[in-house]
Amino acid sequence: MLTFNDIKNDREISTYIRKADDAMCAIGYTEHSFPHVLKCADQAAFILNALDYPPRVAELARIAGYLHDIGNVINRQDHAHSGAVMSFQLLHSRGMDPEELATVACAIGNHDEATGAPINAVAAALILADKSDVRRSRVRNADYLTSDIHDRVNYAVEESSLALDTAGMNIALRLTIDTGQNVVMDYFEIFLSRMLFCRRAAEYLNLCFNLVINDVELL
């Protein structure tokens, strides 16, 4: 049985993740390397473990989280689709069970809000983990005058956490934003579609999604 540690310690896969982030750096995008994919892997697995999904399903979510941005090594455009194809080939060649392989590839292929949907529990957990990773440390260009709006929003986020209340079946993205660096409306300008995508993912898991910025519930 292929494990997350097998994937994490795989030199070929690590190379593709590193080179994918190099491509993101070249076009001025926020960090998409090991800090991001490891955070997504851990968060996706945490969500499913907390909701009492089978441990193996949570393990598949961890694998999907680690591999989800590998398609950026091909191109940022449609990276979810190319990443799903790459992951399919990589996992197939390493002997993953077809049922599990289909689950992981489908989750990766559906993690982008432009074309995706929470089609299974692994996909839903991945969407929540990926879209909630908003933080200052992902910004490569801290120059406010030359950075784009994505960088400015990420740089303005001083603290972020994804809080899961299993008793109330609620999951909340809580952000502390420095409004001197940015205004809350900038966040909504570029992230509203992502937050609505998170709501759909949460609903798949029978959760209610909330967005809380500076202690004010906005969604």
N, C-alpha and C positions, 0 to 999 in steps of 0.2 A: 504494500500500500504506500503510495507516494505521500510524503509528509511535507509540512511547511518547511521544516528544517532542511529537507532535501532540496527544496526550491531555493531557499535563502542561501544555502552554501554552494549553489551551482555556479561555477565560474562563467559559463556562457551566458546565463540569464543575468548575472550581475553586470556583465559587460554591456548588454543591451540596455539595461536600466540606466547605467552611467552615461552611455552614449546618447540615449534619449534625452537626458537632462542637459547634456552638452548642446544638443540641438535647440532646446528651449532657451538656454542661456544665449545662444547666438542670435535669437530673434527677440530677446528682451523679456521673456516670460518669467514668471515667478518660479521658484524652486520646485522641481518635480522629481527629485532624486530620492535617495534612501530615507532621509528623515520623513518625507511625505508618504512614500509607499509603506514604510514600516508603521507609521501612525495609522494609516488607513487600514492596514492589515489587522493591527491590534484592536482598533475601534470596531471594525466590522465583526470580528470574532467575539468581542465583548458583548455587543448588542445581542447576538444570537444566543450566546451562553446565558446571558441574563434572562432571556425570554424562554429558556429551557428547551431550545432546539437541541437535537442530538449533537454530541461533541464532534462527530465527523462533519456535520453540516457547518458548524462553526469553524472547523479546520479548513473547509473548502472556501469559506468567506475570507479567511486569513490569506489563503493562497491567491484568491482573486484580488484582494486588496494589494498584495505585493506586486502582482503582474499588471494591474489595470492600466497603467500609463506607458507600458512598454512600446505601444504603437507610435509614440512620439519619435521613435528612432526612424520611422519611415516619413512621417509628416504630421504636423499638428492637425491639419484638416482630416476629419474622419478618423482620428487616432483610436477611437473606441473600436471601430470596425477592424482596422488593421491590427490593433492589439489583440482582438479576439482571435483573429486568424493566426497570428504569431504564437499566441498562448496555446491554441489548439495543437499546432504542430509541435511545439516544445513539450507539452504535456503528453501528447500521444507517443512521441518518440521515447519518453521516459516511462511508459507503461501505465498511465493512469486509466482506471476503469472508464469505459465509455459513458456510463450514466453520470459519473462525477465530472468527467471532462466536459460533457454537454452543459452541465450546470455552471461550471466555472466560465466557460467560453461565452455562454449566454449572458452571464452577469457582467463580464468585461465589455461585451459588445453593446450593452444597454446602460452603461454608467454615465453617458453624456446626455444632458438635458435636451439637446437639440434633436436627437433622434431616438433616445432610449425610453425605457419603461421598466418599472419594477416587476419583472416577469416571474421572479422566484424570490425566495427569502434571502438567498445569497446576494442577488442583485439589489434588493431593497436595503440590506445592511451596508453594502458597498456604497450605494448612493449617499446614504446618510453620513457615512464615514468620510467620503471624499469631499462632499460639498460643505461639510462643517469644518474643514481644515483651513481656517482663515487666521493668519497670524503674521506678526511683523517679521519674524525670522525667515519667512519665505521670500521676502523682498530682496532683490539683488541691487536695485537702484533706489537709494534713499533720497535722491535729489528731487525735491517736490516739484521743481520747475520743469524738469525733463522727464519725470516718470509719467506713465500712463495711469488711467483711473484705477485699473486693477491693482497696481503697485500702491497707489495712494490709499485705497481702501484697506488693503492688507497691512500697510504700514501704520494706519491709524488704530488698528486693533491691538490694544494693550494686553487684553486677556480674552481667552475663548475657552469654552468647555461645552461638551455635549452631555447633558444630564438626563439619565434615564430613570424614570419612576415606574417600576414594574407594578406597584400596587395601584397607582392611578392610571396605568397604561398611557403614560405621557413621556414624550422625549422633547427636550428643549435645548436649542442652541443659544447659549448665553454669551454675549459679547460685551466687553468694556471698550468703548471707542473714545479716543481722544478727539473731541470735536474741534479742537484747535488745529489738528492736522487734517481733518476731513469733516464733512457733514453727513448726517445719517442718510439724507436723500441720495448721496453718491452711492452709498451701499445698495440702496434699492434700485438705482438706475442699472447696475450691472448684475446684481445678485437676486433680484426678485424672481426671475425664472428658475434659478437654482433652488430658492427656498420653496417655491411651489412644487418643484420636483421632489424635494425632501418631504413635503406634506404627502404626496402620492406614495412615496416609499414607506413612510410611517404608517399610512393607512393600510398598506399591504400587510404590515406586521401587526395590525389592529392597535396601532398607537395613534395618539394625537400629537401633532408636531407644533411646537411654539418657537417663535423667535423673540428673544428678549435682549434689547440693547440698552445699556446703561440703566438696568433695572426696570425698563418699561417694556411691557409685552406689546409687540407690534404685529404679530402674526399668530 
